[in-house]
Amino acid sequence: MASNCKVTIEDSKGRPEERFKIMLSKFRKNVSDAGVIANWKKHQFHETKGEKRRRRHKESMLQRRKENSKL
């Protein structure tokens, strides 16, 4: 699994401990916004065709329920 995700963080001014904490929090936010962790968890285990079909069916049913509840 390859991901074309590039996360860049600028160095902030301050004490080294504070800079590291700030840079780490920015990195975590950028990674979560890019969806890297979610994608990794999704592809962590093999999913058979039947499991994919059942999962997609459940997702579509939930989506329909959400749309119907808005009306």
CHARMM internal coordinates of N, CA and C (Angstrom, degrees):
IC EDIT
DIST 1 N 1 CA 1.4458
DIST 1 CA 1 C 1.5206
ANGL 1 N 1 CA 1 C 108.36
DIST 1 C 2 N 1.2927
ANGL 1 CA 1 C 2 N 115.58
DIHE 1 N 1 CA 1 C 2 N 122.31
DIST 2 N 2 CA 1.4520
ANGL 1 C 2 N 2 CA 121.13
DIHE 1 CA 1 C 2 N 2 CA 178.71
DIST 2 CA 2 C 1.5172
ANGL 2 N 2 CA 2 C 109.01
DIHE 1 C 2 N 2 CA 2 C -116.42
DIST 2 C 3 N 1.3021
ANGL 2 CA 2 C 3 N 115.42
DIHE 2 N 2 CA 2 C 3 N 141.61
DIST 3 N 3 CA 1.4526
ANGL 2 C 3 N 3 CA 120.18
DIHE 2 CA 2 C 3 N 3 CA 179.81
DIST 3 CA 3 C 1.5200
ANGL 3 N 3 CA 3 C 108.66
DIHE 2 C 3 N 3 CA 3 C -126.63
DIST 3 C 4 N 1.3102
ANGL 3 CA 3 C 4 N 116.03
DIHE 3 N 3 CA 3 C 4 N 130.91
DIST 4 N 4 CA 1.4535
ANGL 3 C 4 N 4 CA 120.76
DIHE 3 CA 3 C 4 N 4 CA 178.37
DIST 4 CA 4 C 1.5178
ANGL 4 N 4 CA 4 C 109.22
DIHE 3 C 4 N 4 CA 4 C -95.03
DIST 4 C 5 N 1.2986
ANGL 4 CA 4 C 5 N 115.53
DIHE 4 N 4 CA 4 C 5 N 69.32
DIST 5 N 5 CA 1.4522
ANGL 4 C 5 N 5 CA 121.65
DIHE 4 CA 4 C 5 N 5 CA -177.51
DIST 5 CA 5 C 1.5195
ANGL 5 N 5 CA 5 C 108.48
DIHE 4 C 5 N 5 CA 5 C -120.54
DIST 5 C 6 N 1.3151
ANGL 5 CA 5 C 6 N 116.09
DIHE 5 N 5 CA 5 C 6 N 127.23
DIST 6 N 6 CA 1.4448
ANGL 5 C 6 N 6 CA 120.54
DIHE 5 CA 5 C 6 N 6 CA 179.38
DIST 6 CA 6 C 1.5179
ANGL 6 N 6 CA 6 C 108.76
DIHE 5 C 6 N 6 CA 6 C -119.63
DIST 6 C 7 N 1.3275
ANGL 6 CA 6 C 7 N 116.15
DIHE 6 N 6 CA 6 C 7 N 120.61
DIST 7 N 7 CA 1.4557
ANGL 6 C 7 N 7 CA 121.41
DIHE 6 CA 6 C 7 N 7 CA -178.96
DIST 7 CA 7 C 1.5158
ANGL 7 N 7 CA 7 C 107.66
DIHE 6 C 7 N 7 CA 7 C -115.21
DIST 7 C 8 N 1.3297
ANGL 7 CA 7 C 8 N 116.09
DIHE 7 N 7 CA 7 C 8 N 121.87
DIST 8 N 8 CA 1.4564
ANGL 7 C 8 N 8 CA 120.32
DIHE 7 CA 7 C 8 N 8 CA 178.92
DIST 8 CA 8 C 1.5212
ANGL 8 N 8 CA 8 C 108.92
DIHE 7 C 8 N 8 CA 8 C -120.10
DIST 8 C 9 N 1.3227
ANGL 8 CA 8 C 9 N 114.81
DIHE 8 N 8 CA 8 C 9 N 142.66
DIST 9 N 9 CA 1.4555
ANGL 8 C 9 N 9 CA 120.90
DIHE 8 CA 8 C 9 N 9 CA -179.61
DIST 9 CA 9 C 1.5179
ANGL 9 N 9 CA 9 C 108.33
DIHE 8 C 9 N 9 CA 9 C -134.11
DIST 9 C 10 N 1.3191
ANGL 9 CA 9 C 10 N 115.31
DIHE 9 N 9 CA 9 C 10 N 132.04
DIST 10 N 10 CA 1.4547
ANGL 9 C 10 N 10 CA 119.42
DIHE 9 CA 9 C 10 N 10 CA 178.26
DIST 10 CA 10 C 1.5290
ANGL 10 N 10 CA 10 C 109.46
DIHE 9 C 10 N 10 CA 10 C -85.61
DIST 10 C 11 N 1.3170
ANGL 10 CA 10 C 11 N 115.56
DIHE 10 N 10 CA 10 C 11 N 148.59
DIST 11 N 11 CA 1.4610
ANGL 10 C 11 N 11 CA 120.54
DIHE 10 CA 10 C 11 N 11 CA 179.33
DIST 11 CA 11 C 1.5203
ANGL 11 N 11 CA 11 C 108.97
DIHE 10 C 11 N 11 CA 11 C -75.75
DIST 11 C 12 N 1.3293
ANGL 11 CA 11 C 12 N 116.10
DIHE 11 N 11 CA 11 C 12 N 132.04
DIST 12 N 12 CA 1.4611
ANGL 11 C 12 N 12 CA 120.67
DIHE 11 CA 11 C 12 N 12 CA 178.86
DIST 12 CA 12 C 1.5211
ANGL 12 N 12 CA 12 C 109.35
DIHE 11 C 12 N 12 CA 12 C -98.51
DIST 12 C 13 N 1.3208
ANGL 12 CA 12 C 13 N 115.15
DIHE 12 N 12 CA 12 C 13 N 160.16
DIST 13 N 13 CA 1.4617
ANGL 12 C 13 N 13 CA 120.12
DIHE 12 CA 12 C 13 N 13 CA -178.10
DIST 13 CA 13 C 1.5200
ANGL 13 N 13 CA 13 C 109.83
DIHE 12 C 13 N 13 CA 13 C -90.75
DIST 13 C 14 N 1.2944
ANGL 13 CA 13 C 14 N 116.48
DIHE 13 N 13 CA 13 C 14 N 149.64
DIST 14 N 14 CA 1.4634
ANGL 13 C 14 N 14 CA 121.36
DIHE 13 CA 13 C 14 N 14 CA -179.81
DIST 14 CA 14 C 1.5120
ANGL 14 N 14 CA 14 C 109.73
DIHE 13 C 14 N 14 CA 14 C 138.91
DIST 14 C 15 N 1.3186
ANGL 14 CA 14 C 15 N 115.55
DIHE 14 N 14 CA 14 C 15 N -166.97
DIST 15 N 15 CA 1.4569
ANGL 14 C 15 N 15 CA 119.91
DIHE 14 CA 14 C 15 N 15 CA 179.04
DIST 15 CA 15 C 1.5263
ANGL 15 N 15 CA 15 C 109.30
DIHE 14 C 15 N 15 CA 15 C -70.00
DIST 15 C 16 N 1.3369
ANGL 15 CA 15 C 16 N 116.29
DIHE 15 N 15 CA 15 C 16 N 153.13
DIST 16 N 16 CA 1.4737
ANGL 15 C 16 N 16 CA 118.58
DIHE 15 CA 15 C 16 N 16 CA -178.22
DIST 16 CA 16 C 1.5172
ANGL 16 N 16 CA 16 C 114.10
DIHE 15 C 16 N 16 CA 16 C -58.52
DIST 16 C 17 N 1.3515
ANGL 16 CA 16 C 17 N 117.53
DIHE 16 N 16 CA 16 C 17 N -36.96
DIST 17 N 17 CA 1.4596
ANGL 16 C 17 N 17 CA 119.93
DIHE 16 CA 16 C 17 N 17 CA -179.98
DIST 17 CA 17 C 1.5287
ANGL 17 N 17 CA 17 C 110.52
DIHE 16 C 17 N 17 CA 17 C -65.48
DIST 17 C 18 N 1.3304
ANGL 17 CA 17 C 18 N 115.91
DIHE 17 N 17 CA 17 C 18 N -42.47
DIST 18 N 18 CA 1.4642
ANGL 17 C 18 N 18 CA 120.22
DIHE 17 CA 17 C 18 N 18 CA -179.95
DIST 18 CA 18 C 1.5259
ANGL 18 N 18 CA 18 C 110.56
DIHE 17 C 18 N 18 CA 18 C -67.76
DIST 18 C 19 N 1.3293
ANGL 18 CA 18 C 19 N 116.51
DIHE 18 N 18 CA 18 C 19 N -40.60
DIST 19 N 19 CA 1.4636
ANGL 18 C 19 N 19 CA 120.15
DIHE 18 CA 18 C 19 N 19 CA 179.63
DIST 19 CA 19 C 1.5203
ANGL 19 N 19 CA 19 C 110.23
DIHE 18 C 19 N 19 CA 19 C -60.47
DIST 19 C 20 N 1.3383
ANGL 19 CA 19 C 20 N 116.42
DIHE 19 N 19 CA 19 C 20 N -43.54
DIST 20 N 20 CA 1.4576
ANGL 19 C 20 N 20 CA 119.40
DIHE 19 CA 19 C 20 N 20 CA -179.70
DIST 20 CA 20 C 1.5210
ANGL 20 N 20 CA 20 C 111.46
DIHE 19 C 20 N 20 CA 20 C -63.02
DIST 20 C 21 N 1.3281
ANGL 20 CA 20 C 21 N 117.45
DIHE 20 N 20 CA 20 C 21 N -44.15
DIST 21 N 21 CA 1.4611
ANGL 20 C 21 N 21 CA 120.84
DIHE 20 CA 20 C 21 N 21 CA -179.74
DIST 21 CA 21 C 1.5257
ANGL 21 N 21 CA 21 C 111.26
DIHE 20 C 21 N 21 CA 21 C -62.74
DIST 21 C 22 N 1.3269
ANGL 21 CA 21 C 22 N 115.97
DIHE 21 N 21 CA 21 C 22 N -42.47
DIST 22 N 22 CA 1.4628
ANGL 21 C 22 N 22 CA 120.26
DIHE 21 CA 21 C 22 N 22 CA 179.80
DIST 22 CA 22 C 1.5194
ANGL 22 N 22 CA 22 C 110.17
DIHE 21 C 22 N 22 CA 22 C -65.96
DIST 22 C 23 N 1.3282
ANGL 22 CA 22 C 23 N 116.88
DIHE 22 N 22 CA 22 C 23 N -44.99
DIST 23 N 23 CA 1.4624
ANGL 22 C 23 N 23 CA 120.34
DIHE 22 CA 22 C 23 N 23 CA -179.31
DIST 23 CA 23 C 1.5245
ANGL 23 N 23 CA 23 C 110.83
DIHE 22 C 23 N 23 CA 23 C -65.43
DIST 23 C 24 N 1.3245
ANGL 23 CA 23 C 24 N 118.00
DIHE 23 N 23 CA 23 C 24 N -37.96
DIST 24 N 24 CA 1.4560
ANGL 23 C 24 N 24 CA 121.42
DIHE 23 CA 23 C 24 N 24 CA 178.82
DIST 24 CA 24 C 1.5254
ANGL 24 N 24 CA 24 C 111.03
DIHE 23 C 24 N 24 CA 24 C -65.47
DIST 24 C 25 N 1.3189
ANGL 24 CA 24 C 25 N 116.62
DIHE 24 N 24 CA 24 C 25 N -43.13
DIST 25 N 25 CA 1.4700
ANGL 24 C 25 N 25 CA 119.15
DIHE 24 CA 24 C 25 N 25 CA 179.08
DIST 25 CA 25 C 1.5239
ANGL 25 N 25 CA 25 C 110.80
DIHE 24 C 25 N 25 CA 25 C -65.48
DIST 25 C 26 N 1.3300
ANGL 25 CA 25 C 26 N 118.30
DIHE 25 N 25 CA 25 C 26 N -38.81
DIST 26 N 26 CA 1.4662
ANGL 25 C 26 N 26 CA 121.11
DIHE 25 CA 25 C 26 N 26 CA 177.28
DIST 26 CA 26 C 1.5262
ANGL 26 N 26 CA 26 C 110.65
DIHE 25 C 26 N 26 CA 26 C -65.32
DIST 26 C 27 N 1.3281
ANGL 26 CA 26 C 27 N 116.04
DIHE 26 N 26 CA 26 C 27 N -40.75
DIST 27 N 27 CA 1.4586
ANGL 26 C 27 N 27 CA 120.17
DIHE 26 CA 26 C 27 N 27 CA 178.79
DIST 27 CA 27 C 1.5300
ANGL 27 N 27 CA 27 C 110.96
DIHE 26 C 27 N 27 CA 27 C -62.10
DIST 27 C 28 N 1.3277
ANGL 27 CA 27 C 28 N 117.13
DIHE 27 N 27 CA 27 C 28 N -46.63
DIST 28 N 28 CA 1.4583
ANGL 27 C 28 N 28 CA 121.12
DIHE 27 CA 27 C 28 N 28 CA 179.50
DIST 28 CA 28 C 1.5245
ANGL 28 N 28 CA 28 C 111.11
DIHE 27 C 28 N 28 CA 28 C -60.51
DIST 28 C 29 N 1.3312
ANGL 28 CA 28 C 29 N 117.08
DIHE 28 N 28 CA 28 C 29 N -41.81
DIST 29 N 29 CA 1.4555
ANGL 28 C 29 N 29 CA 120.64
DIHE 28 CA 28 C 29 N 29 CA 179.47
DIST 29 CA 29 C 1.5234
ANGL 29 N 29 CA 29 C 110.81
DIHE 28 C 29 N 29 CA 29 C -64.99
DIST 29 C 30 N 1.3236
ANGL 29 CA 29 C 30 N 117.55
DIHE 29 N 29 CA 29 C 30 N -43.76
DIST 30 N 30 CA 1.4632
ANGL 29 C 30 N 30 CA 120.82
DIHE 29 CA 29 C 30 N 30 CA 179.96
DIST 30 CA 30 C 1.5200
ANGL 30 N 30 CA 30 C 111.28
DIHE 29 C 30 N 30 CA 30 C -64.56
DIST 30 C 31 N 1.3141
ANGL 30 CA 30 C 31 N 117.14
DIHE 30 N 30 CA 30 C 31 N -40.17
DIST 31 N 31 CA 1.4642
ANGL 30 C 31 N 31 CA 120.80
DIHE 30 CA 30 C 31 N 31 CA 179.90
DIST 31 CA 31 C 1.5255
ANGL 31 N 31 CA 31 C 110.30
DIHE 30 C 31 N 31 CA 31 C -67.24
DIST 31 C 32 N 1.3299
ANGL 31 CA 31 C 32 N 116.73
DIHE 31 N 31 CA 31 C 32 N -42.23
DIST 32 N 32 CA 1.4651
ANGL 31 C 32 N 32 CA 118.37
DIHE 31 CA 31 C 32 N 32 CA 179.66
DIST 32 CA 32 C 1.5248
ANGL 32 N 32 CA 32 C 111.30
DIHE 31 C 32 N 32 CA 32 C -68.22
DIST 32 C 33 N 1.3278
ANGL 32 CA 32 C 33 N 117.79
DIHE 32 N 32 CA 32 C 33 N -37.17
DIST 33 N 33 CA 1.4582
ANGL 32 C 33 N 33 CA 120.74
DIHE 32 CA 32 C 33 N 33 CA 177.96
DIST 33 CA 33 C 1.5310
ANGL 33 N 33 CA 33 C 111.35
DIHE 32 C 33 N 33 CA 33 C -66.01
DIST 33 C 34 N 1.3168
ANGL 33 CA 33 C 34 N 116.73
DIHE 33 N 33 CA 33 C 34 N -33.63
DIST 34 N 34 CA 1.4689
ANGL 33 C 34 N 34 CA 120.49
DIHE 33 CA 33 C 34 N 34 CA 179.78
DIST 34 CA 34 C 1.5208
ANGL 34 N 34 CA 34 C 111.64
DIHE 33 C 34 N 34 CA 34 C -76.22
DIST 34 C 35 N 1.3326
ANGL 34 CA 34 C 35 N 117.19
DIHE 34 N 34 CA 34 C 35 N -16.43
DIST 35 N 35 CA 1.4602
ANGL 34 C 35 N 35 CA 120.83
DIHE 34 CA 34 C 35 N 35 CA 177.86
DIST 35 CA 35 C 1.5134
ANGL 35 N 35 CA 35 C 113.88
DIHE 34 C 35 N 35 CA 35 C 80.69
DIST 35 C 36 N 1.3111
ANGL 35 CA 35 C 36 N 118.27
DIHE 35 N 35 CA 35 C 36 N 22.56
DIST 36 N 36 CA 1.4575
ANGL 35 C 36 N 36 CA 122.42
DIHE 35 CA 35 C 36 N 36 CA -177.45
DIST 36 CA 36 C 1.5238
ANGL 36 N 36 CA 36 C 110.86
DIHE 35 C 36 N 36 CA 36 C -66.51
DIST 36 C 37 N 1.3172
ANGL 36 CA 36 C 37 N 117.15
DIHE 36 N 36 CA 36 C 37 N -47.64
DIST 37 N 37 CA 1.4610
ANGL 36 C 37 N 37 CA 121.06
DIHE 36 CA 36 C 37 N 37 CA -176.94
DIST 37 CA 37 C 1.5315
ANGL 37 N 37 CA 37 C 110.28
DIHE 36 C 37 N 37 CA 37 C -66.60
DIST 37 C 38 N 1.3313
ANGL 37 CA 37 C 38 N 116.86
DIHE 37 N 37 CA 37 C 38 N -43.14
DIST 38 N 38 CA 1.4639
ANGL 37 C 38 N 38 CA 120.10
DIHE 37 CA 37 C 38 N 38 CA 179.43
DIST 38 CA 38 C 1.5246
ANGL 38 N 38 CA 38 C 110.82
DIHE 37 C 38 N 38 CA 38 C -62.06
DIST 38 C 39 N 1.3217
ANGL 38 CA 38 C 39 N 116.42
DIHE 38 N 38 CA 38 C 39 N -40.80
DIST 39 N 39 CA 1.4590
ANGL 38 C 39 N 39 CA 120.79
DIHE 38 CA 38 C 39 N 39 CA 178.54
DIST 39 CA 39 C 1.5202
ANGL 39 N 39 CA 39 C 110.97
DIHE 38 C 39 N 39 CA 39 C -65.87
DIST 39 C 40 N 1.3139
ANGL 39 CA 39 C 40 N 116.98
DIHE 39 N 39 CA 39 C 40 N -39.92
DIST 40 N 40 CA 1.4591
ANGL 39 C 40 N 40 CA 120.72
DIHE 39 CA 39 C 40 N 40 CA 179.34
DIST 40 CA 40 C 1.5262
ANGL 40 N 40 CA 40 C 110.66
DIHE 39 C 40 N 40 CA 40 C -64.78
DIST 40 C 41 N 1.3311
ANGL 40 CA 40 C 41 N 116.33
DIHE 40 N 40 CA 40 C 41 N -44.49
DIST 41 N 41 CA 1.4621
ANGL 40 C 41 N 41 CA 119.67
DIHE 40 CA 40 C 41 N 41 CA 179.46
DIST 41 CA 41 C 1.5227
ANGL 41 N 41 CA 41 C 111.21
DIHE 40 C 41 N 41 CA 41 C -64.19
DIST 41 C 42 N 1.3292
ANGL 41 CA 41 C 42 N 116.19
DIHE 41 N 41 CA 41 C 42 N -35.96
DIST 42 N 42 CA 1.4527
ANGL 41 C 42 N 42 CA 120.52
DIHE 41 CA 41 C 42 N 42 CA -179.96
DIST 42 CA 42 C 1.5302
ANGL 42 N 42 CA 42 C 111.32
DIHE 41 C 42 N 42 CA 42 C -65.26
DIST 42 C 43 N 1.3170
ANGL 42 CA 42 C 43 N 117.38
DIHE 42 N 42 CA 42 C 43 N -37.26
DIST 43 N 43 CA 1.4556
ANGL 42 C 43 N 43 CA 121.92
DIHE 42 CA 42 C 43 N 43 CA -177.48
DIST 43 CA 43 C 1.5239
ANGL 43 N 43 CA 43 C 113.53
DIHE 42 C 43 N 43 CA 43 C -99.79
DIST 43 C 44 N 1.3217
ANGL 43 CA 43 C 44 N 117.38
DIHE 43 N 43 CA 43 C 44 N 12.46
DIST 44 N 44 CA 1.4590
ANGL 43 C 44 N 44 CA 120.87
DIHE 43 CA 43 C 44 N 44 CA -176.38
DIST 44 CA 44 C 1.5279
ANGL 44 N 44 CA 44 C 111.37
DIHE 43 C 44 N 44 CA 44 C -68.08
DIST 44 C 45 N 1.3340
ANGL 44 CA 44 C 45 N 117.33
DIHE 44 N 44 CA 44 C 45 N -36.73
DIST 45 N 45 CA 1.4538
ANGL 44 C 45 N 45 CA 121.60
DIHE 44 CA 44 C 45 N 45 CA -178.43
DIST 45 CA 45 C 1.5166
ANGL 45 N 45 CA 45 C 109.53
DIHE 44 C 45 N 45 CA 45 C -122.56
DIST 45 C 46 N 1.3282
ANGL 45 CA 45 C 46 N 115.44
DIHE 45 N 45 CA 45 C 46 N 152.82
DIST 46 N 46 CA 1.4570
ANGL 45 C 46 N 46 CA 120.56
DIHE 45 CA 45 C 46 N 46 CA 178.68
DIST 46 CA 46 C 1.5270
ANGL 46 N 46 CA 46 C 109.67
DIHE 45 C 46 N 46 CA 46 C -70.85
DIST 46 C 47 N 1.3220
ANGL 46 CA 46 C 47 N 115.05
DIHE 46 N 46 CA 46 C 47 N 137.61
DIST 47 N 47 CA 1.4615
ANGL 46 C 47 N 47 CA 120.84
DIHE 46 CA 46 C 47 N 47 CA 179.65
DIST 47 CA 47 C 1.5269
ANGL 47 N 47 CA 47 C 107.95
DIHE 46 C 47 N 47 CA 47 C -120.77
DIST 47 C 48 N 1.3264
ANGL 47 CA 47 C 48 N 117.01
DIHE 47 N 47 CA 47 C 48 N 124.03
DIST 48 N 48 CA 1.4589
ANGL 47 C 48 N 48 CA 120.36
DIHE 47 CA 47 C 48 N 48 CA -178.70
DIST 48 CA 48 C 1.5280
ANGL 48 N 48 CA 48 C 110.09
DIHE 47 C 48 N 48 CA 48 C -73.15
DIST 48 C 49 N 1.3254
ANGL 48 CA 48 C 49 N 115.76
DIHE 48 N 48 CA 48 C 49 N 168.90
DIST 49 N 49 CA 1.4613
ANGL 48 C 49 N 49 CA 120.55
DIHE 48 CA 48 C 49 N 49 CA -179.77
DIST 49 CA 49 C 1.5233
ANGL 49 N 49 CA 49 C 111.04
DIHE 48 C 49 N 49 CA 49 C -61.62
DIST 49 C 50 N 1.3328
ANGL 49 CA 49 C 50 N 116.53
DIHE 49 N 49 CA 49 C 50 N -41.23
DIST 50 N 50 CA 1.4573
ANGL 49 C 50 N 50 CA 120.28
DIHE 49 CA 49 C 50 N 50 CA 179.17
DIST 50 CA 50 C 1.5139
ANGL 50 N 50 CA 50 C 112.15
DIHE 49 C 50 N 50 CA 50 C -63.94
DIST 50 C 51 N 1.3448
ANGL 50 CA 50 C 51 N 117.03
DIHE 50 N 50 CA 50 C 51 N -40.32
DIST 51 N 51 CA 1.4608
ANGL 50 C 51 N 51 CA 120.61
DIHE 50 CA 50 C 51 N 51 CA 178.61
DIST 51 CA 51 C 1.5240
ANGL 51 N 51 CA 51 C 110.50
DIHE 50 C 51 N 51 CA 51 C -65.48
DIST 51 C 52 N 1.3320
ANGL 51 CA 51 C 52 N 116.65
DIHE 51 N 51 CA 51 C 52 N -40.64
DIST 52 N 52 CA 1.4633
ANGL 51 C 52 N 52 CA 120.45
DIHE 51 CA 51 C 52 N 52 CA 177.32
DIST 52 CA 52 C 1.5166
ANGL 52 N 52 CA 52 C 110.56
DIHE 51 C 52 N 52 CA 52 C -61.48
DIST 52 C 53 N 1.3225
ANGL 52 CA 52 C 53 N 116.58
DIHE 52 N 52 CA 52 C 53 N -44.31
DIST 53 N 53 CA 1.4627
ANGL 52 C 53 N 53 CA 121.34
DIHE 52 CA 52 C 53 N 53 CA -179.04
DIST 53 CA 53 C 1.5278
ANGL 53 N 53 CA 53 C 110.40
DIHE 52 C 53 N 53 CA 53 C -62.13
DIST 53 C 54 N 1.3338
ANGL 53 CA 53 C 54 N 116.84
DIHE 53 N 53 CA 53 C 54 N -45.69
DIST 54 N 54 CA 1.4595
ANGL 53 C 54 N 54 CA 120.53
DIHE 53 CA 53 C 54 N 54 CA 179.74
DIST 54 CA 54 C 1.5335
ANGL 54 N 54 CA 54 C 111.68
DIHE 53 C 54 N 54 CA 54 C -64.75
DIST 54 C 55 N 1.3333
ANGL 54 CA 54 C 55 N 116.39
DIHE 54 N 54 CA 54 C 55 N -40.88
DIST 55 N 55 CA 1.4639
ANGL 54 C 55 N 55 CA 120.24
DIHE 54 CA 54 C 55 N 55 CA 179.21
DIST 55 CA 55 C 1.5278
ANGL 55 N 55 CA 55 C 110.71
DIHE 54 C 55 N 55 CA 55 C -64.33
DIST 55 C 56 N 1.3279
ANGL 55 CA 55 C 56 N 116.72
DIHE 55 N 55 CA 55 C 56 N -44.50
DIST 56 N 56 CA 1.4669
ANGL 55 C 56 N 56 CA 119.92
DIHE 55 CA 55 C 56 N 56 CA 179.44
DIST 56 CA 56 C 1.5226
ANGL 56 N 56 CA 56 C 111.42
DIHE 55 C 56 N 56 CA 56 C -64.71
DIST 56 C 57 N 1.3276
ANGL 56 CA 56 C 57 N 116.41
DIHE 56 N 56 CA 56 C 57 N -36.80
DIST 57 N 57 CA 1.4630
ANGL 56 C 57 N 57 CA 120.22
DIHE 56 CA 56 C 57 N 57 CA 178.06
DIST 57 CA 57 C 1.5259
ANGL 57 N 57 CA 57 C 110.42
DIHE 56 C 57 N 57 CA 57 C -64.31
DIST 57 C 58 N 1.3274
ANGL 57 CA 57 C 58 N 116.95
DIHE 57 N 57 CA 57 C 58 N -44.53
DIST 58 N 58 CA 1.4669
ANGL 57 C 58 N 58 CA 120.49
DIHE 57 CA 57 C 58 N 58 CA 178.00
DIST 58 CA 58 C 1.5270
ANGL 58 N 58 CA 58 C 111.04
DIHE 57 C 58 N 58 CA 58 C -61.85
DIST 58 C 59 N 1.3527
ANGL 58 CA 58 C 59 N 116.04
DIHE 58 N 58 CA 58 C 59 N -42.92
DIST 59 N 59 CA 1.4598
ANGL 58 C 59 N 59 CA 119.99
DIHE 58 CA 58 C 59 N 59 CA 179.96
DIST 59 CA 59 C 1.5244
ANGL 59 N 59 CA 59 C 111.22
DIHE 58 C 59 N 59 CA 59 C -63.19
DIST 59 C 60 N 1.3290
ANGL 59 CA 59 C 60 N 116.24
DIHE 59 N 59 CA 59 C 60 N -40.62
DIST 60 N 60 CA 1.4633
ANGL 59 C 60 N 60 CA 118.84
DIHE 59 CA 59 C 60 N 60 CA 179.88
DIST 60 CA 60 C 1.5270
ANGL 60 N 60 CA 60 C 111.10
DIHE 59 C 60 N 60 CA 60 C -67.60
DIST 60 C 61 N 1.3244
ANGL 60 CA 60 C 61 N 117.14
DIHE 60 N 60 CA 60 C 61 N -37.79
DIST 61 N 61 CA 1.4658
ANGL 60 C 61 N 61 CA 120.09
DIHE 60 CA 60 C 61 N 61 CA 177.65
DIST 61 CA 61 C 1.5313
ANGL 61 N 61 CA 61 C 110.77
DIHE 60 C 61 N 61 CA 61 C -64.21
DIST 61 C 62 N 1.3246
ANGL 61 CA 61 C 62 N 117.44
DIHE 61 N 61 CA 61 C 62 N -41.94
DIST 62 N 62 CA 1.4664
ANGL 61 C 62 N 62 CA 120.53
DIHE 61 CA 61 C 62 N 62 CA 177.66
DIST 62 CA 62 C 1.5255
ANGL 62 N 62 CA 62 C 110.73
DIHE 61 C 62 N 62 CA 62 C -63.48
DIST 62 C 63 N 1.3387
ANGL 62 CA 62 C 63 N 116.46
DIHE 62 N 62 CA 62 C 63 N -40.55
DIST 63 N 63 CA 1.4591
ANGL 62 C 63 N 63 CA 120.69
DIHE 62 CA 62 C 63 N 63 CA 179.13
DIST 63 CA 63 C 1.5329
ANGL 63 N 63 CA 63 C 110.48
DIHE 62 C 63 N 63 CA 63 C -62.92
DIST 63 C 64 N 1.3221
ANGL 63 CA 63 C 64 N 117.31
DIHE 63 N 63 CA 63 C 64 N -42.55
DIST 64 N 64 CA 1.4668
ANGL 63 C 64 N 64 CA 121.16
DIHE 63 CA 63 C 64 N 64 CA 178.67
DIST 64 CA 64 C 1.5226
ANGL 64 N 64 CA 64 C 110.79
DIHE 63 C 64 N 64 CA 64 C -63.54
DIST 64 C 65 N 1.3308
ANGL 64 CA 64 C 65 N 116.99
DIHE 64 N 64 CA 64 C 65 N -41.63
DIST 65 N 65 CA 1.4643
ANGL 64 C 65 N 65 CA 120.15
DIHE 64 CA 64 C 65 N 65 CA 178.72
DIST 65 CA 65 C 1.5271
ANGL 65 N 65 CA 65 C 110.89
DIHE 64 C 65 N 65 CA 65 C -62.18
DIST 65 C 66 N 1.3234
ANGL 65 CA 65 C 66 N 116.84
DIHE 65 N 65 CA 65 C 66 N -41.03
DIST 66 N 66 CA 1.4613
ANGL 65 C 66 N 66 CA 120.28
DIHE 65 CA 65 C 66 N 66 CA 178.86
DIST 66 CA 66 C 1.5249
ANGL 66 N 66 CA 66 C 110.27
DIHE 65 C 66 N 66 CA 66 C -63.47
DIST 66 C 67 N 1.3357
ANGL 66 CA 66 C 67 N 116.54
DIHE 66 N 66 CA 66 C 67 N -44.51
DIST 67 N 67 CA 1.4643
ANGL 66 C 67 N 67 CA 120.09
DIHE 66 CA 66 C 67 N 67 CA -179.80
DIST 67 CA 67 C 1.5217
ANGL 67 N 67 CA 67 C 110.80
DIHE 66 C 67 N 67 CA 67 C -64.28
DIST 67 C 68 N 1.3298
ANGL 67 CA 67 C 68 N 117.72
DIHE 67 N 67 CA 67 C 68 N -40.99
DIST 68 N 68 CA 1.4615
ANGL 67 C 68 N 68 CA 121.25
DIHE 67 CA 67 C 68 N 68 CA -179.74
DIST 68 CA 68 C 1.5270
ANGL 68 N 68 CA 68 C 111.97
DIHE 67 C 68 N 68 CA 68 C -68.60
DIST 68 C 69 N 1.3199
ANGL 68 CA 68 C 69 N 116.80
DIHE 68 N 68 CA 68 C 69 N -33.31
DIST 69 N 69 CA 1.4588
ANGL 68 C 69 N 69 CA 119.33
DIHE 68 CA 68 C 69 N 69 CA -179.30
DIST 69 CA 69 C 1.5401
ANGL 69 N 69 CA 69 C 111.26
DIHE 68 C 69 N 69 CA 69 C -72.36
DIST 69 C 70 N 1.3261
ANGL 69 CA 69 C 70 N 117.53
DIHE 69 N 69 CA 69 C 70 N -24.67
DIST 70 N 70 CA 1.4596
ANGL 69 C 70 N 70 CA 121.20
DIHE 69 CA 69 C 70 N 70 CA 178.55
DIST 70 CA 70 C 1.5202
ANGL 70 N 70 CA 70 C 111.48
DIHE 69 C 70 N 70 CA 70 C -73.21
DIST 70 C 71 N 1.3103
ANGL 70 CA 70 C 71 N 116.07
DIHE 70 N 70 CA 70 C 71 N -28.50
DIST 71 N 71 CA 1.4740
ANGL 70 C 71 N 71 CA 119.88
DIHE 70 CA 70 C 71 N 71 CA -177.67
DIST 71 CA 71 C 1.4635
ANGL 71 N 71 CA 71 C 113.37
DIHE 70 C 71 N 71 CA 71 C -75.47
END
COOR INIT
IC SEED 1 N 1 CA 1 C
IC BUILD
